[in-house]
Amino acid sequence: AIQMTQSPSSLSASVGDRVTITCRASQGNRNDVAWYQQRPGQAPKLLIYAASSLHSGVPSRFSGSGSGTDFTLTISSLQPEDFATYYCLQDYNYPRTFGQGTKVEIK
Amino acid sequence: EVQLVESGGGLVQPGGSLRLSCAASGFTFSNYWMTWVRQAPGKGLEWVANIKEDGSEKNYVDSVKGRFTISRDNAKNSLYVQMNSLRAEDTAVYFCARDLSPCFNSTTCYDAFDIWGQGTMVTVSS
């Protein structure tokens, strides 16, 4: 199975900061990566699919990039509602695999 | 309103069985791949299984192969997972999710779980 290694596992940031989360795949997978946001006690929400396609209704401050083995989720200006845990997911082959998550906390 | 509602979770002894259901409403269920994802207490997300629109293709994570069976009833707008030989490590919240399956150039399709249920808790313990 493809392993998705996310970094950092947690970070502290302030409102207005630019935040970058990375995911490295153990083998190349084109651009078959999605990103999800999960707030405590809630189901995950889709942010990005196909590495860089913004899901409908997701604010434009979220963006994704990358291909092959290295992928990035960027939040251009962190908002209070963005404090949550973020997961990458590879859908290049089976079984699908998530990264271990990055918790974004308030500084 | 487009929604998914899971049910069937509970406490079960190791080695026992449980069947989870996911009721879909507000969209044409038979047009979408569907997925189960789970989350152990305090842990990250784990993809469990998915099933094609017509049920003709199913995929599983290795840890549940031979023990879990995903299925669907398009006439009832429902997704299921039959879980047998349950282990303590199966303890988790189980989410069902709709896969938007966006495609580019009619050839390359991606996973995109755009609608999720609220989850149902499964606890495997004696």
Boltz contact constraints between the chains, C-beta under 6 A:
constraints:
  - contact:
      token1: [A, 43]
      token2: [B, 95]
      max_distance: 6.0
  - contact:
      token1: [A, 43]
      token2: [B, 116]
      max_distance: 6.0
  - contact:
      token1: [A, 46]
      token2: [B, 112]
      max_distance: 6.0
  - contact:
      token1: [A, 46]
      token2: [B, 113]
      max_distance: 6.0
  - contact:
      token1: [A, 46]
      token2: [B, 114]
      max_distance: 6.0
  - contact:
      token1: [A, 49]
      token2: [B, 110]
      max_distance: 6.0
  - contact:
      token1: [A, 49]
      token2: [B, 112]
      max_distance: 6.0
  - contact:
      token1: [A, 50]
      token2: [B, 110]
      max_distance: 6.0
  - contact:
      token1: [A, 87]
      token2: [B, 45]
      max_distance: 6.0
  - contact:
      token1: [A, 91]
      token2: [B, 110]
      max_distance: 6.0
  - contact:
      token1: [A, 91]
      token2: [B, 111]
      max_distance: 6.0
  - contact:
      token1: [A, 94]
      token2: [B, 59]
      max_distance: 6.0
  - contact:
      token1: [A, 95]
      token2: [B, 61]
      max_distance: 6.0
  - contact:
      token1: [A, 96]
      token2: [B, 47]
      max_distance: 6.0
  - contact:
      token1: [A, 98]
      token2: [B, 45]
      max_distance: 6.0
  - contact:
      token1: [A, 100]
      token2: [B, 44]
      max_distance: 6.0
  - contact:
      token1: [A, 101]
      token2: [B, 44]
      max_distance: 6.0
